[in-house]
C-alpha cells in the first residue's frame, strides 16, 4: 500500500521528534493490517463511548468504515508497519470525578480519573490487543490462573476457581484460609522498560515490542475539572486506564508475581489477587500466608509494585457442618494486623466463611429496591415518564441487579422468596 505525504504529515508531523522521517523503516516481522481486523475492532466499540480530545465518537469511524474500508486501513497500516505510535495519538483528557461516600475530599485519593483517548487510536489498540493476546498465549507469557481482559476468562471464572479449590481442600478435613490482596495503583506503575525487557526475553515479534514501547512512551494528559487550567502534562510511567490494550499489558507485567502454592492456589483477576492455603490448623495457615505474602511483596517491589494495605482481607473458610467456634486468628503483614472477615466482597461477589449465599442476595435485593424507588419517581401522577415506559425501564434495570451472581451462587429458599416477592411487586 502506498503511503502518501499527507498521511505521513498527519501521523509523523515535523514537530514529532521520534522517529525522524529519514529513519522510518518497515519491520519485516510486522503482519499487515487487514480490513477484517479493523471491522472486528469497531464491532466491539460502543457508539455511546465518550470521545477523547479530538471529539470524534466511534459512530463516525463506523460510518466511515462502512462507506470506504480503505480509509482506516490506509491510516493505521503505517503505524503497524513502522512499529510506531505517533505523538498525535498519545494525548488524552483525564476527567476528575469524586469517589462517592468519602468523608472528606481534601486528598487526591478521594477522586478518580476517567481517561478519554482518541477513538482512532483505540481502534488500533483493539487490533494490537487481539494480536498480542494470541502471542502471549502461544508463548506462555500469562499464568494459567490469571483472569480478566482475556477471552473466556471473566470474574466468575476466577471466583469459581476459588470456590472449587476451597471445597476440594476441605474434603480431607483440612482448614482452609484465603488472603485477598489488591495491587496499589497498578496501571499507574507499569514500567515500560521492564515490560519491554520481558517481551524481548520471551521472543515476542520485534514489531509488537517496538509498538508497545512507542505506545507507552511520551504520553500526555490534560486534567479536566471545574476551573482546570487545561494544561497538558507528561505521563512518564504507567499505562492509560482507558485503553483497550492496557489491561492486557498489565497482566503481562504482573505475571511474574504468580507462583505455585503447595496444597493451595493463587488466583488473580487483573490487579486483585487471592492466595489460598490449607493445613491441619488455621494457625499454620497464617504462617504460610505470611511467608507467601513476603515472597509476592518482594517480587512486586522488584518491578515497582506494592499492595494496598487497607484493602487486604483474610477469611477462614468453614463447612456448614462444623460446630467448633469460628477461628479469630489474625494475620500480621507489614506491621498491620488483619482480623478474619465474616463477609468478603471480591470481584462483585460476597463470600461468607461457609459460602452461604444469603448475604450476597440480601445485598442485591437492597440495591434493586433502592433503584426501584428512584425509577418510581420518574413517573409521578400526571407527569413524567409514561407508566408503560417506566415499567420497561424498571425491568431492564432491576433484573440484572437482582440476579447478578446467579451464574455462580445459588440463592437459598429464604433469599429466593424475598427476590420473588419483590419482583412480583415490580410487575404490578
The 8 nearest C-alpha neighbors of each residue, nearest first, counted from 0:
[[1, 2, 73, 76, 77, 3, 72, 31],
 [2, 0, 3, 73, 77, 4, 6, 76],
 [1, 3, 0, 6, 4, 7, 77, 73],
 [4, 2, 5, 6, 1, 7, 8, 0],
 [3, 5, 7, 6, 8, 2, 9, 1],
 [6, 4, 8, 7, 3, 9, 2, 10],
 [7, 5, 9, 8, 4, 3, 10, 2],
 [6, 8, 4, 11, 10, 9, 5, 3],
 [7, 9, 12, 5, 11, 6, 10, 4],
 [10, 8, 6, 7, 12, 11, 5, 87],
 [9, 11, 7, 8, 85, 12, 6, 87],
 [12, 10, 7, 8, 9, 15, 85, 13],
 [13, 11, 8, 15, 14, 9, 10, 7],
 [12, 14, 15, 11, 8, 16, 19, 20],
 [15, 13, 12, 16, 11, 17, 86, 19],
 [14, 16, 12, 13, 17, 11, 86, 18],
 [17, 15, 14, 18, 19, 13, 12, 11],
 [18, 16, 19, 15, 85, 20, 11, 86],
 [17, 19, 16, 20, 22, 23, 15, 11],
 [20, 18, 17, 21, 22, 16, 23, 15],
 [19, 21, 22, 23, 18, 11, 17, 13],
 [20, 22, 19, 23, 18, 24, 17, 11],
 [23, 21, 20, 19, 24, 18, 17, 25],
 [24, 22, 20, 21, 81, 18, 25, 19],
 [25, 23, 81, 22, 26, 80, 21, 82],
 [24, 26, 81, 80, 27, 23, 82, 29],
 [25, 27, 28, 29, 80, 206, 81, 24],
 [26, 28, 29, 25, 80, 30, 206, 24],
 [29, 27, 26, 206, 30, 204, 205, 80],
 [30, 28, 206, 26, 27, 80, 31, 79],
 [29, 31, 28, 32, 80, 79, 27, 206],
 [32, 30, 29, 33, 76, 80, 79, 77],
 [31, 33, 76, 30, 36, 34, 72, 79],
 [34, 32, 35, 36, 31, 37, 72, 76],
 [33, 35, 37, 36, 38, 72, 68, 32],
 [34, 36, 38, 33, 37, 39, 40, 32],
 [37, 35, 39, 33, 38, 34, 126, 40],
 [36, 38, 40, 34, 35, 39, 41, 33],
 [37, 39, 35, 41, 40, 36, 34, 42],
 [40, 38, 42, 36, 41, 37, 35, 43],
 [41, 39, 37, 38, 43, 42, 125, 122],
 [40, 42, 44, 38, 43, 39, 37, 61],
 [41, 43, 39, 40, 44, 38, 45, 61],
 [44, 42, 41, 40, 45, 39, 125, 38],
 [45, 43, 41, 42, 46, 40, 57, 48],
 [44, 46, 47, 48, 43, 57, 42, 58],
 [47, 45, 58, 57, 48, 44, 56, 49],
 [48, 46, 45, 49, 56, 57, 58, 44],
 [49, 47, 45, 46, 50, 56, 57, 44],
 [48, 50, 47, 56, 51, 115, 54, 46],
 [51, 49, 56, 54, 55, 118, 117, 115],
 [50, 52, 116, 117, 115, 53, 54, 91],
 [51, 53, 54, 91, 92, 117, 116, 50],
 [52, 54, 51, 55, 117, 50, 118, 116],
 [55, 53, 50, 52, 51, 56, 117, 49],
 [54, 56, 53, 50, 59, 118, 57, 51],
 [57, 55, 50, 58, 59, 54, 118, 46],
 [56, 58, 46, 60, 59, 61, 118, 44],
 [57, 59, 46, 61, 56, 60, 62, 45],
 [60, 58, 62, 57, 61, 56, 63, 55],
 [59, 61, 63, 57, 62, 58, 64, 56],
 [62, 60, 58, 64, 59, 63, 65, 57],
 [61, 63, 65, 59, 60, 64, 58, 66],
 [64, 62, 60, 66, 65, 61, 67, 59],
 [65, 63, 68, 67, 61, 66, 62, 60],
 [64, 66, 62, 63, 67, 61, 68, 60],
 [67, 65, 63, 64, 62, 68, 61, 69],
 [66, 68, 64, 69, 65, 70, 63, 71],
 [69, 67, 64, 70, 71, 65, 72, 34],
 [68, 70, 72, 67, 71, 73, 64, 34],
 [71, 69, 73, 72, 68, 67, 74, 64],
 [72, 70, 74, 73, 69, 75, 68, 64],
 [71, 73, 69, 70, 75, 74, 76, 34],
 [74, 72, 70, 71, 76, 75, 69, 77],
 [73, 75, 71, 72, 76, 70, 6, 77],
 [74, 76, 72, 78, 77, 73, 71, 123],
 [75, 77, 79, 78, 73, 32, 72, 74],
 [78, 76, 80, 79, 75, 81, 74, 73],
 [79, 77, 83, 81, 76, 75, 80, 82],
 [78, 80, 82, 76, 77, 81, 29, 83],
 [79, 81, 77, 25, 82, 78, 29, 26],
 [80, 82, 25, 78, 83, 79, 77, 24],
 [83, 81, 210, 79, 206, 80, 209, 78],
 [82, 84, 210, 78, 81, 213, 85, 79],
 [85, 83, 214, 213, 78, 210, 86, 88],
 [86, 84, 87, 88, 10, 83, 11, 89],
 [85, 87, 89, 88, 15, 84, 90, 217],
 [86, 88, 85, 89, 90, 10, 9, 11],
 [89, 87, 86, 85, 90, 120, 117, 84],
 [90, 88, 86, 218, 87, 219, 91, 85],
 [89, 91, 219, 88, 220, 218, 87, 116],
 [92, 90, 220, 116, 115, 52, 51, 221],
 [91, 93, 221, 115, 220, 114, 222, 52],
 [94, 92, 114, 222, 113, 112, 223, 221],
 [93, 95, 223, 113, 112, 222, 92, 114],
 [94, 96, 112, 224, 111, 223, 93, 113],
 [97, 95, 111, 110, 112, 94, 98, 113],
 [98, 96, 110, 99, 111, 109, 95, 104],
 [97, 99, 110, 109, 111, 101, 96, 100],
 [100, 98, 101, 97, 109, 110, 96, 102],
 [99, 101, 102, 98, 103, 97, 109, 104],
 [100, 102, 103, 99, 98, 109, 104, 97],
 [103, 101, 100, 104, 109, 99, 105, 98],
 [104, 102, 101, 105, 109, 106, 100, 108],
 [105, 103, 109, 106, 101, 102, 107, 110],
 [104, 106, 103, 107, 109, 108, 102, 110],
 [105, 107, 108, 104, 109, 103, 110, 101],
 [108, 106, 109, 110, 105, 104, 111, 97],
 [107, 109, 106, 110, 111, 104, 98, 105],
 [110, 108, 107, 104, 98, 106, 97, 101],
 [111, 109, 97, 98, 108, 96, 107, 95],
 [110, 112, 96, 95, 98, 97, 113, 109],
 [111, 113, 95, 94, 93, 114, 96, 110],
 [114, 112, 94, 93, 115, 95, 111, 241],
 [113, 115, 93, 241, 92, 112, 240, 94],
 [114, 116, 51, 92, 91, 241, 50, 93],
 [117, 115, 51, 91, 118, 114, 50, 241],
 [116, 118, 51, 120, 119, 53, 50, 52],
 [117, 119, 121, 120, 50, 116, 57, 122],
 [120, 118, 122, 121, 117, 123, 60, 88],
 [119, 121, 118, 123, 122, 117, 88, 124],
 [122, 120, 124, 118, 123, 119, 125, 242],
 [123, 121, 119, 125, 120, 124, 40, 118],
 [122, 124, 126, 121, 120, 125, 127, 119],
 [123, 125, 121, 127, 126, 122, 244, 128],
 [126, 124, 128, 122, 123, 127, 40, 243],
 [125, 127, 123, 124, 129, 128, 40, 36],
 [126, 128, 130, 124, 129, 125, 131, 123],
 [127, 129, 125, 244, 131, 126, 130, 132],
 [130, 128, 132, 126, 127, 131, 133, 125],
 [129, 131, 127, 133, 128, 132, 134, 126],
 [132, 130, 134, 128, 133, 129, 127, 135],
 [131, 133, 135, 129, 134, 130, 128, 136],
 [134, 132, 136, 130, 131, 135, 137, 129],
 [135, 133, 131, 137, 132, 136, 138, 130],
 [134, 136, 140, 132, 138, 133, 137, 139],
 [137, 135, 139, 133, 138, 134, 132, 140],
 [136, 138, 134, 135, 139, 133, 140, 132],
 [137, 139, 135, 136, 140, 134, 201, 203],
 [140, 138, 136, 141, 137, 135, 142, 134],
 [139, 141, 135, 138, 136, 251, 142, 254],
 [142, 140, 139, 254, 251, 135, 143, 136],
 [141, 143, 144, 145, 254, 140, 257, 139],
 [144, 142, 145, 141, 146, 139, 266, 257],
 [145, 143, 266, 142, 146, 267, 265, 157],
 [144, 146, 267, 142, 143, 268, 266, 141],
 [147, 145, 268, 152, 267, 153, 157, 144],
 [146, 148, 268, 153, 149, 269, 152, 154],
 [149, 147, 246, 247, 150, 146, 152, 269],
 [148, 150, 147, 152, 151, 146, 132, 247],
 [151, 149, 152, 148, 153, 147, 132, 146],
 [150, 152, 149, 153, 156, 147, 146, 148],
 [153, 151, 146, 149, 150, 147, 156, 154],
 [152, 154, 147, 156, 155, 146, 151, 157],
 [155, 153, 157, 156, 346, 158, 147, 268],
 [154, 156, 158, 153, 157, 159, 407, 406],
 [157, 155, 159, 153, 154, 158, 152, 160],
 [156, 158, 154, 160, 155, 159, 146, 161],
 [159, 157, 161, 155, 160, 156, 162, 154],
 [158, 160, 156, 162, 161, 157, 155, 163],
 [161, 159, 163, 157, 158, 162, 156, 164],
 [160, 162, 158, 164, 159, 163, 165, 157],
 [163, 161, 165, 159, 164, 160, 158, 166],
 [162, 164, 160, 166, 165, 161, 159, 167],
 [163, 165, 167, 161, 162, 166, 168, 160],
 [166, 164, 162, 168, 167, 163, 169, 161],
 [165, 167, 169, 163, 168, 164, 162, 170],
 [168, 166, 164, 169, 165, 170, 163, 171],
 [167, 169, 165, 166, 170, 164, 173, 277],
 [168, 170, 166, 173, 172, 167, 171, 165],
 [169, 171, 172, 168, 167, 166, 173, 165],
 [170, 172, 173, 169, 168, 167, 174, 279],
 [173, 171, 169, 170, 174, 168, 279, 278],
 [172, 174, 279, 169, 278, 171, 277, 175],
 [173, 175, 277, 278, 280, 279, 281, 169],
 [174, 176, 277, 316, 276, 315, 173, 165],
 [177, 175, 315, 276, 275, 314, 316, 284],
 [178, 176, 275, 274, 314, 313, 179, 276],
 [177, 179, 313, 274, 273, 312, 275, 180],
 [180, 178, 273, 312, 311, 272, 313, 177],
 [181, 179, 272, 311, 271, 273, 178, 306],
 [180, 182, 271, 306, 307, 270, 272, 183],
 [183, 181, 306, 270, 185, 307, 305, 184],
 [182, 184, 307, 306, 185, 305, 181, 304],
 [185, 183, 187, 186, 182, 188, 304, 307],
 [184, 186, 183, 187, 182, 188, 270, 304],
 [187, 185, 238, 237, 188, 189, 184, 249],
 [186, 188, 237, 185, 184, 189, 238, 236],
 [189, 187, 237, 185, 186, 190, 236, 304],
 [188, 190, 237, 186, 187, 191, 236, 238],
 [191, 189, 193, 192, 236, 188, 237, 194],
 [190, 192, 194, 193, 195, 189, 212, 215],
 [193, 191, 195, 194, 190, 196, 212, 197],
 [194, 192, 196, 190, 195, 191, 197, 302],
 [193, 195, 191, 197, 192, 196, 252, 198],
 [194, 196, 192, 198, 197, 193, 191, 199],
 [197, 195, 199, 193, 194, 198, 200, 192],
 [196, 198, 200, 194, 195, 199, 201, 193],
 [199, 197, 201, 195, 200, 203, 196, 194],
 [198, 200, 202, 196, 201, 197, 203, 195],
 [199, 201, 197, 202, 198, 196, 203, 195],
 [200, 202, 198, 199, 203, 197, 138, 140],
 [203, 201, 199, 200, 204, 198, 205, 138],
 [202, 204, 198, 201, 199, 205, 208, 207],
 [205, 203, 207, 206, 202, 28, 208, 29],
 [204, 206, 208, 207, 209, 203, 28, 199],
 [205, 207, 209, 82, 29, 208, 204, 210],
 [208, 206, 210, 205, 209, 204, 211, 82],
 [209, 207, 205, 211, 210, 206, 212, 195],
 [210, 208, 212, 206, 207, 211, 82, 205],
 [209, 211, 82, 213, 83, 207, 212, 208],
 [212, 210, 214, 208, 213, 209, 207, 215],
 [213, 211, 209, 215, 210, 214, 208, 216],
 [212, 214, 210, 216, 211, 84, 215, 83],
 [213, 215, 211, 84, 212, 216, 210, 83],
 [216, 214, 212, 213, 211, 191, 238, 218],
 [215, 217, 213, 218, 214, 212, 235, 191],
 [218, 216, 219, 235, 233, 234, 215, 86],
 [217, 219, 89, 234, 216, 233, 90, 215],
 [220, 218, 233, 90, 232, 234, 231, 89],
 [219, 221, 91, 231, 232, 92, 90, 93],
 [220, 222, 231, 92, 230, 93, 229, 232],
 [223, 221, 93, 92, 94, 220, 229, 224],
 [222, 224, 94, 93, 227, 95, 221, 92],
 [225, 223, 227, 95, 226, 94, 222, 96],
 [224, 226, 227, 223, 95, 228, 94, 222],
 [225, 227, 224, 228, 223, 229, 222, 95],
 [226, 228, 224, 229, 225, 223, 222, 230],
 [227, 229, 230, 226, 223, 222, 224, 221],
 [230, 228, 227, 221, 231, 222, 223, 226],
 [231, 229, 228, 221, 232, 222, 227, 220],
 [230, 232, 221, 220, 219, 229, 233, 222],
 [233, 231, 219, 220, 221, 230, 234, 222],
 [232, 234, 219, 218, 235, 220, 217, 231],
 [235, 233, 218, 219, 236, 232, 217, 220],
 [234, 236, 233, 217, 216, 218, 237, 219],
 [237, 235, 234, 190, 188, 189, 187, 238],
 [236, 238, 187, 189, 188, 186, 190, 239],
 [237, 239, 186, 245, 187, 240, 215, 189],
 [238, 240, 241, 242, 245, 237, 114, 186],
 [241, 239, 242, 238, 114, 245, 186, 113],
 [242, 240, 114, 239, 115, 243, 116, 113],
 [241, 243, 245, 244, 240, 239, 121, 124],
 [244, 242, 125, 245, 124, 121, 241, 246],
 [243, 245, 128, 247, 242, 246, 124, 248],
 [244, 246, 248, 242, 247, 238, 243, 249],
 [247, 245, 249, 248, 244, 148, 250, 269],
 [248, 246, 250, 249, 244, 245, 148, 251],
 [249, 247, 245, 251, 250, 246, 252, 244],
 [248, 250, 252, 246, 247, 251, 245, 253],
 [251, 249, 247, 253, 252, 248, 254, 269],
 [250, 252, 248, 254, 249, 253, 141, 247],
 [251, 253, 249, 250, 254, 194, 248, 189],
 [254, 252, 250, 255, 256, 251, 249, 257],
 [253, 255, 251, 256, 252, 141, 257, 250],
 [256, 254, 257, 253, 252, 298, 258, 251],
 [257, 255, 254, 253, 295, 298, 258, 299],
 [258, 256, 255, 254, 265, 142, 259, 295],
 [259, 257, 260, 256, 265, 255, 295, 264],
 [258, 260, 261, 264, 257, 265, 263, 262],
 [259, 261, 263, 264, 262, 258, 265, 276],
 [262, 260, 263, 259, 264, 276, 277, 258],
 [263, 261, 277, 276, 260, 264, 168, 278],
 [262, 264, 276, 260, 275, 261, 277, 265],
 [263, 265, 275, 260, 274, 266, 276, 259],
 [264, 266, 274, 273, 275, 260, 267, 257],
 [267, 265, 144, 273, 272, 145, 264, 157],
 [268, 266, 272, 145, 271, 146, 269, 273],
 [267, 269, 146, 271, 147, 270, 145, 272],
 [268, 270, 147, 271, 250, 267, 146, 246],
 [271, 269, 182, 181, 268, 272, 185, 267],
 [272, 270, 181, 268, 267, 269, 180, 182],
 [273, 271, 267, 180, 179, 266, 181, 270],
 [272, 274, 179, 266, 178, 265, 180, 267],
 [273, 275, 265, 178, 177, 264, 179, 266],
 [274, 276, 177, 264, 263, 176, 265, 273],
 [277, 275, 263, 176, 175, 284, 262, 177],
 [278, 276, 175, 174, 173, 262, 263, 284],
 [277, 279, 173, 280, 174, 284, 283, 175],
 [278, 280, 173, 174, 277, 281, 283, 172],
 [281, 279, 282, 283, 278, 174, 284, 173],
 [280, 282, 284, 283, 174, 285, 176, 328],
 [283, 281, 285, 284, 280, 286, 328, 279],
 [282, 284, 286, 285, 281, 280, 287, 278],
 [285, 283, 281, 287, 282, 286, 288, 278],
 [284, 286, 282, 288, 283, 287, 330, 289],
 [287, 285, 289, 283, 284, 288, 290, 282],
 [286, 288, 284, 290, 289, 285, 291, 283],
 [289, 287, 291, 285, 290, 286, 292, 284],
 [288, 290, 292, 286, 287, 291, 293, 285],
 [289, 291, 293, 287, 288, 292, 294, 286],
 [292, 290, 288, 294, 293, 289, 287, 295],
 [291, 293, 289, 295, 294, 290, 296, 288],
 [292, 294, 290, 296, 291, 295, 297, 289],
 [295, 293, 291, 297, 292, 296, 298, 290],
 [294, 296, 298, 292, 297, 293, 256, 299],
 [297, 295, 299, 293, 298, 294, 292, 300],
 [298, 296, 300, 294, 299, 295, 293, 301],
 [299, 297, 295, 301, 296, 300, 256, 294],
 [298, 300, 304, 296, 297, 301, 302, 305],
 [301, 299, 303, 297, 304, 302, 298, 305],
 [300, 302, 298, 299, 303, 297, 304, 296],
 [303, 301, 300, 299, 304, 298, 193, 190],
 [302, 304, 300, 301, 299, 188, 305, 189],
 [305, 303, 299, 300, 302, 188, 185, 306],
 [304, 306, 183, 299, 182, 300, 296, 307],
 [307, 305, 182, 183, 181, 308, 180, 304],
 [306, 308, 183, 181, 310, 182, 309, 305],
 [307, 309, 311, 310, 306, 335, 181, 180],
 [310, 308, 311, 307, 312, 306, 181, 335],
 [311, 309, 308, 307, 181, 312, 180, 179],
 [310, 312, 180, 308, 309, 179, 181, 307],
 [313, 311, 179, 178, 310, 337, 340, 314],
 [314, 312, 178, 339, 177, 340, 179, 315],
 [313, 315, 339, 340, 177, 176, 316, 352],
 [316, 314, 176, 352, 175, 339, 317, 177],
 [315, 317, 352, 175, 176, 353, 314, 318],
 [318, 316, 353, 352, 319, 321, 315, 174],
 [317, 319, 353, 320, 321, 316, 169, 352],
 [320, 318, 353, 321, 317, 322, 354, 355],
 [319, 321, 318, 322, 317, 353, 323, 172],
 [322, 320, 318, 319, 323, 317, 324, 325],
 [323, 321, 320, 324, 319, 325, 318, 317],
 [322, 324, 321, 325, 326, 320, 317, 318],
 [325, 323, 326, 322, 321, 327, 317, 315],
 [326, 324, 323, 327, 317, 315, 322, 352],
 [325, 327, 328, 324, 315, 281, 339, 323],
 [326, 328, 339, 329, 325, 338, 315, 324],
 [327, 329, 326, 282, 338, 330, 339, 281],
 [330, 328, 338, 337, 339, 327, 336, 331],
 [329, 331, 337, 336, 285, 332, 338, 328],
 [332, 330, 336, 335, 334, 337, 333, 329],
 [331, 333, 335, 334, 330, 336, 289, 337],
 [332, 334, 335, 331, 336, 308, 293, 289],
 [335, 333, 332, 331, 336, 330, 337, 308],
 [336, 334, 332, 331, 333, 337, 308, 330],
 [335, 337, 331, 330, 332, 329, 338, 334],
 [338, 336, 330, 329, 331, 335, 339, 312],
 [337, 339, 329, 340, 330, 336, 327, 328],
 [340, 338, 314, 313, 329, 327, 315, 337],
 [341, 339, 314, 342, 313, 343, 338, 312],
 [340, 342, 351, 352, 339, 343, 314, 350],
 [343, 341, 351, 340, 350, 349, 344, 352],
 [344, 342, 350, 349, 345, 340, 351, 341],
 [343, 345, 349, 348, 347, 350, 342, 346],
 [346, 344, 348, 347, 343, 349, 350, 158],
 [347, 345, 348, 154, 344, 158, 268, 271],
 [346, 348, 345, 344, 349, 404, 154, 403],
 [349, 347, 345, 344, 346, 350, 404, 359],
 [350, 348, 344, 359, 343, 345, 342, 347],
 [349, 351, 343, 342, 354, 344, 348, 352],
 [350, 352, 342, 354, 353, 341, 355, 343],
 [353, 351, 316, 317, 354, 315, 341, 314],
 [352, 354, 317, 318, 355, 351, 319, 316],
 [355, 353, 351, 352, 350, 356, 316, 317],
 [354, 356, 353, 357, 351, 350, 358, 352],
 [355, 357, 359, 358, 410, 354, 408, 360],
 [358, 356, 360, 359, 355, 414, 361, 410],
 [359, 357, 361, 360, 356, 362, 349, 355],
 [360, 358, 349, 362, 356, 361, 357, 363],
 [361, 359, 363, 362, 357, 358, 364, 414],
 [360, 362, 358, 364, 363, 359, 357, 365],
 [361, 363, 365, 360, 359, 364, 358, 366],
 [364, 362, 360, 366, 401, 361, 365, 367],
 [365, 363, 367, 361, 362, 366, 401, 360],
 [364, 366, 368, 362, 367, 363, 369, 361],
 [367, 365, 363, 369, 364, 368, 370, 362],
 [366, 368, 364, 370, 369, 365, 397, 401],
 [369, 367, 371, 365, 370, 366, 364, 372],
 [370, 368, 366, 372, 367, 371, 365, 373],
 [369, 371, 373, 367, 372, 368, 374, 366],
 [372, 370, 368, 374, 373, 369, 367, 375],
 [371, 373, 369, 375, 370, 374, 368, 376],
 [372, 374, 370, 371, 376, 375, 369, 377],
 [375, 373, 371, 377, 376, 372, 370, 393],
 [376, 374, 372, 377, 373, 378, 371, 379],
 [375, 377, 374, 378, 373, 379, 372, 383],
 [378, 376, 375, 374, 383, 384, 379, 373],
 [379, 377, 383, 384, 376, 375, 382, 385],
 [378, 380, 382, 376, 383, 377, 381, 375],
 [381, 379, 382, 378, 383, 386, 376, 385],
 [380, 382, 379, 383, 378, 385, 384, 386],
 [383, 381, 379, 380, 378, 384, 385, 377],
 [384, 382, 378, 377, 379, 385, 381, 380],
 [383, 385, 378, 377, 389, 386, 388, 382],
 [384, 386, 388, 387, 389, 378, 383, 382],
 [387, 385, 389, 388, 390, 384, 378, 391],
 [386, 388, 390, 389, 385, 391, 384, 392],
 [389, 387, 391, 390, 385, 386, 392, 384],
 [388, 390, 386, 392, 387, 391, 384, 393],
 [389, 391, 387, 393, 388, 392, 386, 394],
 [392, 390, 388, 394, 389, 393, 395, 387],
 [391, 393, 389, 395, 390, 394, 396, 388],
 [392, 394, 390, 396, 391, 395, 397, 389],
 [395, 393, 391, 397, 396, 392, 398, 390],
 [394, 396, 392, 393, 397, 391, 398, 399],
 [397, 395, 393, 394, 398, 392, 399, 400],
 [396, 398, 400, 394, 367, 399, 393, 401],
 [397, 399, 401, 400, 394, 396, 402, 395],
 [400, 398, 402, 401, 397, 403, 396, 395],
 [401, 399, 397, 398, 403, 402, 367, 363],
 [400, 402, 398, 363, 399, 403, 364, 397],
 [401, 403, 399, 405, 400, 398, 404, 363],
 [404, 402, 400, 405, 399, 401, 363, 406],
 [403, 405, 406, 407, 408, 402, 348, 347],
 [406, 404, 408, 407, 402, 403, 409, 410],
 [407, 405, 404, 408, 155, 403, 409, 402],
 [406, 408, 405, 404, 409, 155, 159, 158],
 [409, 407, 405, 404, 406, 356, 410, 359],
 [408, 410, 405, 411, 407, 356, 406, 404],
 [411, 409, 414, 415, 356, 408, 412, 357],
 [410, 412, 414, 413, 415, 409, 357, 356],
 [411, 413, 415, 414, 416, 410, 417, 357],
 [412, 414, 416, 415, 411, 417, 357, 410],
 [415, 413, 417, 411, 416, 412, 410, 357],
 [416, 414, 412, 418, 417, 413, 410, 411],
 [415, 417, 419, 413, 414, 418, 420, 412],
 [416, 418, 420, 414, 415, 419, 421, 413],
 [417, 419, 415, 421, 420, 416, 422, 414],
 [420, 418, 422, 416, 421, 417, 415, 423],
 [421, 419, 417, 423, 418, 422, 416, 424],
 [420, 422, 424, 418, 419, 423, 417, 425],
 [421, 423, 425, 419, 424, 420, 418, 426],
 [424, 422, 426, 420, 425, 421, 419, 427],
 [425, 423, 421, 427, 422, 426, 420, 419],
 [424, 426, 422, 423, 427, 421, 393, 394],
 [427, 425, 423, 424, 422, 390, 394, 421],
 [426, 424, 425, 423, 422, 390, 421, 420]]
